[in-house]
Amino acid sequence: MKNIHLWTVSPQGGPARNLTPGFDRTALDLMGTDLRDFHDPYPPVWSVDGTAIHYLVSDEGSTHLYSVPAKGGTPRRITKGALALLAVAGSKQGNDLAAIRCDHADAGTVGRLDSATGAFAPLARPTAKLFDTLAVQTPEEFWVGMPEGHRVHCWMLKPPNADPKRKYPMILEIHGGPRVQYGACFFHEFQMLASAGLYVLFSNPRGAQGYGEAFTRQIVVDWGGPDYEDLMRVVDDALRRYPEIDPARLGVTGGSYGGYMTNWIVGHTNRFKAAVTQRSVVDLKTLLLAGDFSDDAVPEFGDQPWRDSQDYRRMSPITYVENIRTPLLILHSLEDHRCPVEEAEQLYTSLKLLRRDVEMVLFPAESHGLSRGGTPSRRVARLTFLRDWFVRHLAPEPAPRAAARAPAAAEPAMAKAK
């Protein structure tokens, strides 16, 4: 939850030097998208003359290129506007960088990036012909002021040709991480839901990256606290801004930490008519004891998971499972070692015993990154299950064509129906 800084170390040895000690942003691309995994960020790039270092920064819903003198100094933002740089690479021949640039409606353009001015010269857009045939929407951006004094960055993606005189359902999408940001990057899942006739709301509540270290540390030992408050206020504000949204037809979904928050939300409010929890967290103690990031336990949650800490019970969605009345679809991968599959099974079994409306789909041979790097047929199947659940429960109008079954190649997925 602390900022990642840019450091240099001499090849001759000696102490490392922090080049960005007072810079209140993380020196990493942590943009949430289903185009690729964000866990393998691109390294910094030296200028040809060795006087500066260029690096990517998560910054208020964008991933910008910054530059800092190699001897230390004030970092300078090179690029402008709402964008996501998914990759940058240098050259021994000149100061221009090779880059992949994305935004809300562009899944990736390869081009030449001027490291001095930030000017981008497109060279190739591999998805151009496909995108010319699609109804790709650009979301509306807005900020929501909070009583504590901070603001939450938000976007609303509307269905194609949305008619403000009609009523529409809305899906609240919650990012994973939690130290990730949503923003100016193409997101296939969002576009798919919008094309099904659903408004899609996404935001960066407290705990997200891109808004300073104090902002992202707000949820330490308080998962389900400030983040939940921000998300509910964002929904309230969206309903005021967009009167065409039907407050009786709200859905919520998210994956990983977003799945945690989905579980948390349906355990604390009945305002959502349907929910889909993906690769989620149910019990923080079992997650940390069986998952692959147990070292985060003490700095994030205040204690070791094998101890009888009241904070673990307070912050675990399973504690509130008896409150869940929202119809819930659980999507999880059998080879998920970040959030092991028993997290999903605990939630499913509990809700079945409580006679609640719950279904679970388990994907074989897939990992935590199914949505962005899984087998194509199972990625399509996941989207089909997700869309069909919301179409069934929220009835968007005009209703889309009857959704097809999950592809035959995905049939090994085990669906436990109600």
C-alpha positions in Angstrom: 0.0 0.0 0.0 3.1 2.3 0.1 4.2 4.1 -3.1 6.8 2.3 -5.2 9.7 4.6 -5.9 12.3 4.8 -8.6 15.8 3.9 -7.5 19.3 3.6 -9.0 22.1 1.4 -7.9 25.7 1.8 -9.3 27.1 -1.3 -11.1 30.2 -0.8 -9.0 28.2 -1.2 -5.8 27.3 1.2 -3.0 24.0 2.4 -1.6 20.8 2.6 -3.7 19.5 6.1 -4.4 15.8 7.0 -4.3 15.1 9.4 -7.2 11.5 10.1 -6.3 11.4 10.4 -2.5 8.7 13.1 -2.4 6.7 12.0 -5.4 3.2 10.9 -4.2 2.5 8.3 -6.9 3.5 4.8 -7.5 6.1 4.2 -10.2 4.1 1.3 -11.8 1.4 0.8 -14.3 -1.5 -0.6 -12.2 -4.3 -0.1 -14.7 -7.1 -2.6 -14.3 -8.2 -4.0 -17.7 -9.0 -7.4 -19.3 -6.5 -6.8 -22.1 -3.6 -8.1 -20.1 -2.3 -8.8 -16.6 -1.0 -5.9 -14.7 1.3 -7.9 -12.5 4.3 -7.7 -14.9 5.0 -4.0 -15.3 7.4 -2.6 -17.9 10.8 -1.5 -16.5 12.1 2.1 -16.6 13.9 3.3 -19.7 17.1 5.2 -19.7 17.5 8.2 -22.1 20.1 7.7 -24.8 22.5 10.2 -23.2 22.0 8.6 -19.7 20.8 11.9 -18.1 17.2 10.9 -17.5 15.0 7.9 -16.7 11.5 7.4 -18.2 9.0 5.4 -16.3 5.2 4.6 -16.1 3.0 6.0 -13.3 -0.5 5.3 -12.3 -2.0 8.7 -12.1 -5.7 9.6 -11.6 -7.2 7.0 -13.9 -4.4 7.1 -16.5 -1.0 5.5 -16.9 1.3 8.3 -17.9 5.0 8.5 -18.9 7.1 10.4 -16.4 10.7 11.4 -16.6 13.2 12.2 -13.8 16.9 13.3 -14.0 19.2 10.4 -13.3 21.0 12.5 -10.7 17.7 13.2 -8.9 15.2 16.0 -9.2 11.5 16.7 -9.7 9.7 14.1 -11.8 8.0 15.6 -15.0 4.9 14.2 -16.6 5.5 13.8 -20.3 2.1 12.6 -21.7 -1.2 14.4 -21.5 -4.9 13.6 -21.5 -6.8 10.4 -20.5 -4.8 7.4 -21.7 -3.1 4.2 -20.7 0.4 3.3 -21.8 0.6 -0.5 -21.6 4.2 -0.7 -22.7 7.2 1.4 -23.5 10.6 0.4 -24.8 13.7 2.5 -25.6 16.2 2.6 -28.4 20.0 3.0 -28.7 19.5 5.2 -31.8 17.3 8.1 -30.6 15.1 9.6 -27.9 11.8 8.4 -29.3 10.3 5.4 -27.4 8.2 2.6 -28.8 4.9 2.4 -27.0 1.4 0.8 -26.9 -1.2 3.4 -26.2 -4.8 2.7 -25.2 -7.9 4.6 -24.1 -11.5 3.8 -23.4 -12.3 3.0 -27.1 -8.9 1.8 -28.3 -7.5 -1.7 -27.3 -4.0 -0.8 -28.4 -2.2 1.4 -30.9 1.6 0.8 -31.5 3.4 4.0 -32.1 6.4 6.3 -31.6 6.4 8.3 -28.4 8.5 11.5 -28.2 10.1 11.3 -24.8 10.5 15.1 -24.6 7.1 16.3 -25.7 4.8 13.3 -25.2 3.7 13.5 -28.9 2.5 10.1 -30.1 2.8 9.0 -33.8 0.6 6.0 -34.5 2.2 3.2 -36.5 -0.2 0.3 -36.3 -3.6 -0.4 -34.7 -4.1 -4.2 -35.0 -7.8 -4.1 -33.9 -8.8 -1.3 -36.3 -10.8 -3.4 -38.8 -12.6 -5.3 -36.0 -13.4 -2.1 -34.0 -14.9 -0.5 -37.1 -17.6 -3.1 -37.0 -18.4 -2.7 -33.2 -20.5 -0.3 -31.2 -17.7 0.7 -28.8 -18.7 3.4 -26.4 -16.7 6.0 -24.5 -17.8 6.5 -20.9 -18.6 9.8 -19.3 -16.2 10.9 -16.6 -17.2 12.5 -13.3 -16.0 13.0 -9.7 -18.0 12.6 -6.6 -17.1 14.7 -3.5 -17.2 12.9 -0.2 -18.0 14.4 3.3 -14.5 13.4 4.5 -13.1 15.9 2.0 -11.8 13.6 -0.7 -13.2 13.0 -4.2 -13.8 9.7 -6.0 -13.1 9.4 -9.7 -15.9 7.7 -11.7 -17.0 6.8 -15.2 -20.4 5.8 -16.6 -20.6 3.7 -19.8 -23.9 3.8 -21.5 -25.5 1.3 -23.9 -25.3 2.2 -27.6 -27.9 4.8 -28.5 -29.2 5.0 -24.9 -32.5 6.9 -24.8 -32.7 9.1 -21.6 -36.5 8.9 -21.8 -36.4 5.1 -21.0 -35.4 3.2 -17.9 -32.2 1.1 -17.8 -30.6 -1.2 -15.3 -27.1 -0.4 -14.0 -24.1 -2.6 -13.0 -21.6 -1.4 -10.4 -18.2 -2.8 -11.5 -15.5 -3.0 -8.7 -11.8 -3.3 -9.5 -9.5 -5.9 -8.0 -6.2 -5.3 -6.1 -7.2 -3.4 -4.1 -4.2 -1.4 -5.1 -5.2 -1.0 -8.7 -7.0 1.7 -10.6 -9.8 1.8 -13.2 -9.5 4.4 -15.9 -8.8 5.3 -19.5 -8.2 1.8 -20.9 -10.4 -0.4 -23.0 -12.3 -3.0 -21.0 -14.1 -5.7 -23.0 -16.3 -6.8 -20.1 -17.7 -3.3 -19.7 -18.4 -2.9 -23.4 -20.1 -6.3 -23.5 -22.4 -5.4 -20.6 -23.3 -2.0 -22.1 -24.1 -3.7 -25.4 -26.6 -5.9 -23.5 -28.5 -2.8 -22.6 -26.9 -2.1 -19.2 -25.4 1.1 -17.8 -22.0 0.3 -16.3 -20.6 2.4 -13.5 -16.9 2.0 -12.4 -14.8 4.1 -10.0 -11.7 4.3 -7.8 -12.8 4.4 -4.2 -10.5 4.7 -1.3 -7.8 2.0 -1.4 -7.2 2.4 -5.1 -4.0 3.5 -6.7 -3.4 6.8 -8.6 -4.5 9.3 -6.0 -1.6 9.3 -3.4 -0.4 7.1 -0.7 -2.8 8.4 2.0 -5.7 7.6 -0.3 -4.7 4.0 -0.9 -3.8 3.4 2.8 -7.3 4.4 4.0 -8.5 0.7 4.0 -5.5 -0.8 5.9 -7.1 -3.0 8.6 -10.4 -1.6 7.4 -11.5 -3.5 4.3 -15.2 -3.1 3.8 -15.1 0.3 5.6 -14.2 3.5 3.7 -14.3 1.6 0.4 -17.9 0.4 1.0 -18.9 3.9 2.0 -17.4 5.4 -1.2 -19.0 2.8 -3.5 -22.5 3.3 -2.0 -22.2 7.1 -2.3 -21.0 6.7 -5.9 -24.1 4.7 -6.7 -26.3 7.3 -5.0 -24.6 10.1 -7.0 -25.0 8.1 -10.3 -28.7 7.7 -9.7 -29.0 11.5 -9.2 -27.0 12.2 -12.4 -28.7 9.7 -14.5 -32.5 9.6 -13.8 -32.9 7.1 -16.6 -31.3 4.4 -14.3 -33.9 2.3 -12.6 -32.9 2.1 -8.9 -34.9 -1.2 -8.6 -32.7 -2.9 -11.2 -29.1 -2.5 -9.9 -26.4 -5.2 -10.2 -22.9 -5.5 -8.8 -19.9 -7.5 -9.8 -16.1 -7.6 -9.4 -13.2 -10.0 -9.3 -10.6 -10.8 -6.7 -10.8 -7.8 -4.3 -13.7 -6.7 -6.4 -15.2 -10.1 -5.6 -14.5 -9.5 -2.0 -16.4 -6.2 -2.2 -19.3 -7.8 -4.1 -19.6 -10.4 -1.3 -19.3 -7.6 1.3 -21.9 -5.4 -0.3 -24.6 -8.1 -0.6 -24.0 -9.0 3.0 -24.6 -5.4 4.1 -27.4 -4.1 1.8 -30.3 -5.5 -0.3 -30.3 -2.6 -2.8 -28.9 -4.7 -5.6 -31.2 -7.1 -7.4 -28.5 -9.4 -8.7 -24.7 -9.9 -8.1 -21.9 -11.9 -9.7 -18.8 -12.5 -7.5 -15.7 -13.5 -9.4 -12.5 -15.2 -8.1 -13.5 -13.8 -4.8 -12.5 -13.6 -1.1 -14.9 -14.9 1.6 -12.8 -15.6 4.7 -9.6 -13.5 5.0 -8.0 -16.1 7.4 -8.4 -19.1 5.1 -7.4 -16.9 2.1 -4.1 -16.0 3.6 -3.4 -19.5 4.9 -4.1 -21.1 1.6 -3.3 -18.4 -0.9 0.0 -17.1 -2.3 0.5 -13.8 -0.6 0.5 -14.5 3.1 3.4 -12.0 3.7 0.8 -9.3 3.3 -1.2 -10.4 6.4 0.4 -8.2 9.1 0.9 -5.0 7.2 -2.5 -5.2 5.6 -4.7 -6.8 8.3 -2.8 -6.2 11.5 -2.1 -9.7 12.6 -1.2 -13.2 11.6 -4.1 -15.3 10.1 -3.7 -18.2 12.6 -4.4 -15.9 15.5 -7.9 -15.3 16.8 -8.1 -11.7 15.7 -11.4 -10.0 15.9 -10.4 -7.8 12.9 -10.2 -10.9 10.6 -13.8 -11.9 11.6 -15.0 -8.3 11.3 -13.5 -7.8 7.8 -14.5 -11.3 6.3 -17.7 -11.4 4.2 -18.5 -14.9 5.5 -19.3 -13.3 8.9 -22.3 -11.7 7.3 -23.5 -14.5 5.0 -26.9 -14.9 6.8 -27.7 -11.3 5.6 -27.3 -12.2 1.9 -30.6 -12.1 0.1 -29.4 -10.9 -3.3 -29.4 -13.6 -6.1 -25.7 -14.4 -6.5 -23.7 -16.1 -9.2 -20.2 -17.3 -8.1 -17.5 -17.7 -10.8 -14.2 -19.2 -9.9 -11.2 -21.1 -11.4 -10.1 -24.5 -10.1 -6.4 -23.5 -10.5 -6.7 -20.2 -8.7 -3.8 -20.0 -6.2 -4.3 -16.3 -5.4 -7.9 -16.8 -4.1 -8.2 -20.6 -3.8 -11.4 -22.2 -4.9 -12.4 -23.1 -1.3 -13.3 -19.4 -0.9 -16.0 -19.9 -3.5 -17.1 -23.2 -2.1 -17.5 -21.8 1.5 -19.8 -19.1 0.1 -21.8 -21.5 -2.1 -22.3 -24.1 0.6 -23.3 -21.5 3.2 -25.9 -20.0 0.9 -27.3 -23.3 -0.2 -27.8 -24.3 3.5 -29.5 -21.0 4.0 -31.8 -21.8 1.0 -30.7 -18.6 -0.9 -30.7 -18.0 -4.6 -27.1 -19.0 -5.6 -25.4 -20.7 -8.5 -21.7 -21.5 -8.9 -19.6 -22.1 -12.1 -16.1 -23.5 -11.7 -13.6 -23.4 -14.6 -11.1 -26.2 -14.9 -7.5 -25.7 -15.8 -7.7 -21.9 -15.3 -6.0 -19.5 -12.9 -6.8 -16.3 -11.1 -6.2 -14.5 -14.4 -8.9 -16.2 -16.4 -10.7 -13.0 -17.5 -7.5 -11.6 -19.1 -5.3 -14.5 -20.0 -7.4 -17.7 -19.9 -8.2 -20.2 -22.7 -10.3 -18.1 -25.2 -13.3 -20.5 -25.1 -13.5 -20.3 -21.3 -13.1 -16.5 -21.4 -16.1 -16.3 -23.7 -17.9 -18.7 -21.4 -17.2 -16.6 -18.4 -18.6 -13.5 -20.2 -21.7 -15.5 -21.3 -22.5 -16.6 -17.8 -21.9 -13.1 -16.5 -24.1 -11.4 -19.1 -26.9 -14.0 -18.9 -27.2 -13.7 -15.1 -27.7 -9.9 -15.3 -30.0 -10.1 -18.3 -32.1 -12.7 -16.5 -32.4 -10.8 -13.3 -32.4 -7.2 -14.5 -34.2 -7.5 -17.8 -32.6 -4.7 -19.8 -34.8 -3.0 -22.4 -34.7 -3.2 -25.3 -33.8 -6.8 -24.4 -30.9 -8.3 -26.3 -31.2 -11.4 -28.4 -31.4 -14.6 -26.5 -27.9 -15.4 -25.2 -26.2 -18.4 -26.6 -25.1 -21.3 -24.4 -21.5 -21.3 -23.2 -19.3 -22.7 -26.1 -18.9 -26.4 -26.3 -15.2 -26.2 -25.6 -16.1 -24.8 -22.2 -18.5 -27.5 -21.2 -16.1 -29.1 -18.7 -16.8 -26.1 -16.5 -18.9 -27.5 -13.6 -22.1 -25.5 -13.0 -23.8 -26.2 -9.7 -27.3 -25.0 -10.4 -29.9 -24.1 -7.8 
